Amino acid sequence: MNGPVPTAPDSPKTPSEIIVYRQQNGICCVLTENNRPVEVIRAADQALRRQDLILGVVRQPMPSLNAVFIDIGAEHDAWLPRTEAPADVKAGQTILVQIRKENAGGKGHRVTTRPELPGPYAVYLPLGQPRRRSKLRSLPAQEQKTLFDNDLKQLEQTWLQILQDSRSGPAPRLLHPFGDPCYAALISWAGPDLVRIR
């Protein structure tokens, strides 16, 4: 007897976990699927990392190098491209910067005054248009919009709090640790399939 062809049930989602542990030289975060490791984020113990937001102090503008050196509380001063600094920048003033690139070997980090605040589903740009994270593409359209809007609202509130915190208190100091490896693991791997964090 002819009849409709039965459709296969939706394939089950692969359950995933995030495992966080400390190694001798830093923190390690592992993403597992079906109890098998599939991705790893390792970070050595250090005070500052890429994407951290910092209230720095201008050490000195260096027009000849097209740069401004910023004290961010690290061993070496960070450098900011002169084109991103305020036109009237001068030594001693505080400035909110984000680490754009980590440097090693006796060099300072590169910083920017055009921050990006990453979340699980959105990237908030205080000076530009927000971006969607690629993990949204696999979700239904309405769920994409809800997750993106909620994430963006939370990131905007975080930014307003960072601005408020930057108006008082000592400098240089860390304002928000976006570069923390646990935070990086959460925004990269958190989703509907995540069942546990250990």
N, C-alpha and C positions, 0 to 999 in steps of 0.2 A: 504494500500500500504506500502510495506516495504521500508525502507530507513535508512540512517545513524542515529544513536542515537544522539540526540543533546547533546552537552557538556554544563555543567553549566559554566556560566561566572566566571572569577576569583573573589574570595571573596574580597570585598573592604578592604583596609587597615584601621586599626583603627587609627583615628587621635589622636595625643597626644600633650599635652602642658606641659611646665615646668613653675611652679609658684614659685617665690622666694619672701620670705617676712621675716621681722625681728621679732623675738619673744623677750621677755624680756631678755632672757639669751643668745641669739645668732641668727644665721641665720637658716632658714628652707627652704628646696627645696622640692617641691612635684611634682611628675609625675602624670598626669591625662590622662585617656583614656575615650573618650566619656563623658567628664566632671566629671568623677569619679576618686578619688585618688587611685592609685595602688602602689606607692612606695614613701618613704620619706627619706630624708637625713637631719639630724639635726646636728648642730655643735655649741658648746658653744663658745663665744667670747674668744679667746686666741691668743697669739702672734704667736705660732708655732704649726704645726700639722703634723701628719704622712705624709710622702712623700715630705715635704718641703725640699728644698736644701739650705744649709747654709754654709757660710764661717765662720768656727769656729777657735778658738785659743786653742792650746794644753795647758792645765793647768798643768798636770803632768802625766807621765807614771807610772803605778803601776804594776810592774812585778809580785808582790805577788798575785794580784787579776786577773792577765792575762787581764788587761784592761788599756785603756788610757782615762783619763778624759778630756773632751773638753768643753770649754766655748762657748756656742752657743747663749748667750744673754738671756737665760732663768733664772728663779730663782735658779735652780739647774744645776750643770754641767751634760752634757750628758756623756754616757760612750760608748766607742768604743772597740770592742774585739781586743786584742793585735795582733791577727793574721791578722787583716785588716789594721793595721797601718804601715807606712813606717818603714823599719828596723832601721833607724837612727833617729826616731822621738824624739823630745826633746821639753821641755817646751818653750812656747813663739812663736812657729812657727804656721803659718796659715795652715788650712787643710779644704778641701771641703768635706762636709758630707751630708748625707740625713737621715732624721728621719725614722727609721725602725719601732720603736714601741714607742707609747706614754705611759708614766708612770705617775701615780698620787700618791698622798699621800706622798709627801716629797722626791720623788725619781726623778732622772734625766731621760730624754729620752734615749733610745738606738739608736745609730746612726751607719751608715755604710759608707764605702768609695767605695761601689759597687752599685752605684745608678741605679734606674729604672725610666725612663721617660714615664709616661702613656699618651696615646692619645686616641681619640675615636675608632680607629681601630687597633692600633699597640702599642706595648710597646718597647721603644728603650733602649737597654742596651749598654752603651759605652764600657763595658768590656766583652760583650758576644753577643750571637746571638739574634736578635729581636724576639719578640713573636707576634702572631696574637691574636686579641681579639675574644672571642667566638661569638659576634654578627655578624661577617662576614659570619658565616656558612649558614645563611638563605638567602644569596644573591647569584646571578649568579656569576660564576667563574671569568669572566672578570671584573665584578664590584668589586669583592673581591680584585683582584690584583691591580686595579686602586686605590681604597680607601686605601689599605694597603701601597702601594708604596708612595702615596702622603703624607699620615700621617707620614710615616717613614722619608721622606725627611724633613718635617716640624720639627719633633722632633730632627733630627740631627742638623738642623740649630739652634734650641733652645739651644741644648747642647753646640754648638760652642760659642754661645753668652754668655752662663753661664760661660764657661771657660775663655773667654775674660774678663768678669766682675770680675771674681775672682782674677785676676792678679793685681788689684789696688783697692784703696778705703779702708774704715775702716773695722775692724773686731772686734768682730763677727757681722754678719749681714745676713739678709735673702736675698738669691739670686734669688729664684724662688718659688712662693707659690703653689706648686702642690697639697698641702693638702687643699686648699681653697674649701669650700663646693660647691660653684657655679661651680668651675672647675670640681670637682668630679661628679656633676650632669650632666654636659655637656658631659663629656667623657663616662659616663655610659648610658645616655639616648638619646643622639643626634643620629638621623638616618633619613631615608627617611620619616617616619611617623610623625616626629615632625613638627607641623604647627605654633607654636607660643611659645615665652618665655615672661612671664609676671612678 
